Amino acid sequence: MVEPKHVRFVSRTTLYTAFALLAFAANSVLCRLALSRGVIDPAGFSAVRLLAGAGTLALLVRAGPPSRASAVPSWTSAALLFLYAVPFSFAYLSLSAGTGALLLFGAVQATMILASLRRSERPGAAQWLGLAGAFGGLIYLVLPGVTAPSPAGAALMLLAGVAWGLYTLRGRAVSAPLAQTASNFARTVPMILAVTLVAHRSLHLQPTGVLLAFLSGALASGLGYVLWYRALAALSKVTAAVVQLAVPILAAAGGIAFLGERVTLRLLLAGLLILGGISLVLLARPGAISTMRAS
């Protein structure tokens, strides 16, 4: 029996989406796993990740069909990508996979939601309630206490999230997302090489650490972004934004499974506030929310 075309299309979209979300969560787990075992340093992890991502995306652009649209060189976008990747790695020196992903995801979505609301009409009561809940959850998560995350780690991850949110906003209207992402990754190479030169005395690269960073760059970043772009072709903006609520949950599950991390009551309550608040904002006014292309 021949499977209908629309069924095969839905199946591919579901697989692309599932793999992309797992890849986004894997970035947190792989980074935390590498740094917690001391098999690589943050600067080294960032360097290998960005170089592997740049190489993988360049190969995918070459292997793909010719496109009429081309990338627009942008050092600003590359700088934002760099400002996401490096603080992300240093933050995971002290954050658990789940906490880091929740802070990152919360900052990314908050940045994009605020930018979207700024361009649209005045937010409604439900949106204000959702924003209050999401920001309240972020504040509660980082408040001083026995189970609070490291202030430095939290600040670095929030910075990474804002940078990624701004990077994503800049790429919303890109006509050739794969080529543009490859171009942006390529432009981070001189930036990350400069960091490794400055931090060369503290570089610590063991084969296991290099492998984990390579997987983060080539698979979780490079291939993950490509499949996410393909999934976006069949997902509505609201669906694309809402399904990403699963990323912090998947990262926390990965932390439990591979790192033996524990979910604290603070993380659980903050997660409910942040993810619930973001969901309320997204669903209250779907047309005002922009699609987040990658994390």
N, C-alpha and C positions, 0 to 999 in steps of 0.2 A: 504494500500500500504506500503510495507516494504521499509524503508529508506536505500539507499545504504551505505555500510560500510564507504567508503571514505568521504561521506557527513557528517556522524555522527562524524568522526574523525576530520574533519575541524571545525565542530561546537564546539566540545569540546576544541580544541586548541584555538579558538577565545574566548570562555568563560574563559578559564584559563588565557589567556593573558590579557583580559579586567579586570578581577578581580585582577590580580597581579598588574597591573598599578594603579588601584584605591587604592589598599592596600598601595603601595609605597607612593602615594600622601597623603593618609590618615594619615600616620605617621607624616607628617608635620602639618596637620590640627589638629590632636588630641593633639600633643605636644603643639602647639601654643594656642589652646583652653584651655587646662589645666593650662598653665602658665599665660596666660593673665587674667584668672579669679581668680588667686591666690589660687586655690584649692589644689595645690601640688607644691613642690619646684623642681628644676632641678635634684638634686641628688636623690630625692625620685622617680621622674618620671623615671629616668634611671634605678634605682634599680628594680622597679616594672616591667618595660618593659622587662629587660633582664631576670628576674626570670620567668615572664610569658612566654616569648619566649622559655626559656630553658625547662620549664615544658611541654609546648605544643609540642615542637619538640620531646621530649623524649617519650611522649605518642604516637605520630604519628609513630615513629620508632618501638615502641612495637607493634602497631596495624597493621603495614604494613607487606607485605609478606617478608619472609626471603631473605636476599641478600648474594650472595657469596662475594661481596666486603665489606670491613669494613672501619671504620673511622681510620685515622692516627692521633694519638694525636699530637696537635700542639699548644703550648703555644704562639708562635709567631702570628699565625692567631687569636687566642683568644684575644691577646693584641691589635691587629689592630681593631678587632670588638669592643672591649671596648673603644678604642681611637676614634672610630666613634660615638658610642652611647652617651657617656658622653658629649663631646663638642657639639654635636647635640642638646641635651636638654638645655644646658646653653646658646647656641646661640639664642634659641627661646624666651629667656627673652626679647629680644629687636628687633628681626626680624619679619616681617610679614610672613605668610605661603608661599606666592608666592616668595618673595625675598629669603627666606631661601632655598626653594626647587631649585630655579634657581642657587644660589651659590653652593649648594651641588652637584647638577647634573652637573654643569659646571666643578667643580673641579674633580669629579669622572671621567667623560669622558675625560677631558684633561689629567689626570694621565694615563689612560689606552691607549689613543691615542699616547701620547708621548712614552710610553713604547713599544707600538706596532711598531711605526715608527723607534724606535731605533734598533729594531731587523731586520727590513726589509731594502729594498734598499732606496736610497735617495728619499725623498718626491718630488712629482711633483709640478708644479706651482699651480694647483687647491688646493692641500692639504695645501701648504704654505698660500694661500689666506684664506682658511677656518680656519686654526689655528690663523692667524692674526686677523680675524674677531671675533673668539670666545674669544681670550685673550683680544682683544680690548673691547669687550662687558663686560667682567669681570672687567676690569680696570675702564671703564666708570661707571659701577654700583656702585663701591665703592669710586669713587672720592668724595672729600668733597663737600658738597652742602646742600641746604635745604632739599632735598628729599633723600639724601644719607643714606644708612643703618648705624647703629651703627658700628664704626670701630672694637670694641671688638667682637660684634656679628658676623660680617662678617669674621673676622679672625678665630673665633672658627668654623664657618661653613665650611670655606675652609679647615681647618685642618681635620674636620670630613670627608670631601669629599676625600681628599688625602688618609686618612686612609682606607676609604671604597674602593677606587680604588685599593690600594695595596692589601687589603684583597681579593678582587675579582680576581686579577691577580694570587695570590697564589692558588686560588681554581679552576683555569681553568681546570686542568688535573685530578681533583678528580674523582675517580671511583664510589664513593657512596656519592653523594652530600647531600642527606637528612641526612644520618648518620653523615657525616662530619660536617654539619652545627649544628646539635644537639650537637655534641661533642664540637665544638667551643663555642656555647652558654653556655654549662655546665661549661666550663673552665673560663668564665667571672664571674661566681658567686662569688668566693672568692675575685676577684678584686673589684666588685661593693659593696660587703659587707664591704670591707676595706674603701671604699669611704664613705659609710653611717656611719661608726664608726667615721671617722674623722669629718664628717659634721652633727653629730647627733643633735647638738644644733640648727641647722637651718632647720632640717627636719620638714615638714609641710604637713601632709597627711590627707586630708579630703576624705570621701567616694567617692565623684564625681571624684576627682583627681585620686584616686587609680583605679577607674573603667576605666577612660580614658587611663591611662597608661597600664592597663591590656589589654584593647582592642588593643592598639598599639603593645604590645608584643605578645599576643596570636593570634590575627587575622591578623593585618596589617603586622606583622613581621613573626611569625611562619607559619600560614596558607598561607599567601601571598607568602613566599619563596617557599613553597612546590608546589603550583600551577604554579609558574614561572618556576621551574625546569621541570615540566611536559610539559609546553608550549614550552620550549626550545628544546624538543625532535623533534618538528615538524617545528621549525623556523630556517631560515638561520641565520648566524651570523650578516649579515647586517640588516636583518629584525628585529632581536632581539634588536640590538643597536638603530635602527631608531625609532621603536615604543616607545622607552622610552623618546623620545622628548616630548611626551604627558604628562609626569609626572609633570614638573613645571607648565604647563598650567592647569592641573587638580587641583594641589595644590592651584594655584592662584584663580581658580573658587571656590574651597572649602573655601578659606579665605573670599571671597566676600559673599558667601552664609551663612556661619556659624559664621563668625567673623565680618562681616560688613567692611572688609578691602577694600581699594580703590587701583586700579591699576594706578600708576603714569606714566607719560610720560617717565621718566628715566627707570623704570622697563620694560616698553613696548619696548623701543628702545634697551636696553641692552639685553632683551630676544630675540629679533629678530636677533641681532648680534651673540649672543652665540649659540642659537639653529640653526640658519642658517649656521654659520661657522662649527659647529659639523656635520651637515647634509652634507655639502660639502666635508668634510674630509672623512666621512664614505662612501659616494657614489663614491668618486673619485677613491678609491682603496679598494674595498670590502674585498679582501683576506687578507689585512694587519691588519684588525681591529678585535680585540678579542671580544667575547660576554661578556657583563656585566651580571652577574647572578642575582643580586639583588641590591636594594637601600633602 
